[in-house]
């Protein structure tokens, strides 16, 4: 998942992101390291947070744009 890349690109700490999304910092760390996978609703929240598509977040495409 591109989570770490997106977070670092925006210069957001794991703690800030976790607080913004109402998650634990440890959860963000586990998502980034691949130890844990986000559920469907959390994927939507993360994609909305970075304004990217879920497919981009999951590396299914290199196009970050959201199709609405």
C-alpha positions as CSV (number, residue, x, y, z in Angstrom):
1,X,0.0,0.0,0.0
2,X,1.2,3.5,-0.8
3,X,0.2,4.8,2.6
4,X,3.7,5.6,3.9
5,X,4.6,7.3,0.6
6,X,1.5,9.5,0.7
7,X,1.9,10.3,4.4
8,X,5.5,11.3,4.0
9,X,4.9,13.3,0.8
10,X,2.4,15.4,2.8
11,X,4.8,15.6,5.8
12,X,2.2,14.1,8.1
13,X,3.3,12.0,11.1
14,X,1.8,8.7,11.9
15,X,0.4,10.2,15.1
16,X,-1.2,13.1,13.3
17,X,-2.8,10.9,10.7
18,X,-4.0,8.4,13.4
19,X,-5.6,11.3,15.3
20,X,-7.2,12.7,12.2
21,X,-8.7,9.3,11.3
22,X,-9.5,8.3,14.9
23,X,-7.1,5.3,14.8
24,X,-4.1,4.3,16.9
25,X,-0.7,5.3,15.8
26,X,0.3,1.7,16.1
27,X,-2.4,0.8,13.6
28,X,-0.9,3.2,11.0
29,X,2.5,1.7,11.6
30,X,1.1,-1.8,11.1
31,X,-0.6,-0.8,7.8
32,X,2.6,0.7,6.5
33,X,4.7,-2.3,7.4
34,X,2.2,-4.8,6.0
35,X,1.6,-6.5,9.3
36,X,-2.1,-5.5,9.2
37,X,-4.6,-4.7,6.5
38,X,-7.2,-2.0,6.6
39,X,-10.8,-2.9,6.4
40,X,-13.1,-1.6,3.7
41,X,-14.3,1.5,5.6
42,X,-10.8,2.4,6.8
43,X,-9.6,2.2,3.2
44,X,-12.3,4.6,2.1
45,X,-11.3,7.0,5.0
46,X,-7.6,6.9,4.1
47,X,-8.4,7.4,0.4
48,X,-10.6,10.4,1.2
49,X,-7.9,11.7,3.6
50,X,-5.4,11.8,0.8
51,X,-7.9,12.5,-1.9
52,X,-6.8,9.5,-4.0
53,X,-8.6,6.5,-5.3
54,X,-8.6,3.2,-3.4
55,X,-7.0,1.6,-6.5
56,X,-4.1,4.0,-6.3
57,X,-3.8,3.4,-2.5
58,X,-3.7,-0.4,-3.1
59,X,-1.2,0.0,-6.0
60,X,-3.6,-1.3,-8.6
61,X,-3.1,1.9,-10.7
62,X,-0.6,4.7,-10.9
63,X,-3.3,7.2,-11.5
64,X,-4.2,8.8,-8.1
65,X,-7.4,10.6,-9.4
66,X,-10.7,9.7,-8.0
67,X,-13.4,8.9,-10.5
68,X,-16.8,10.2,-9.4
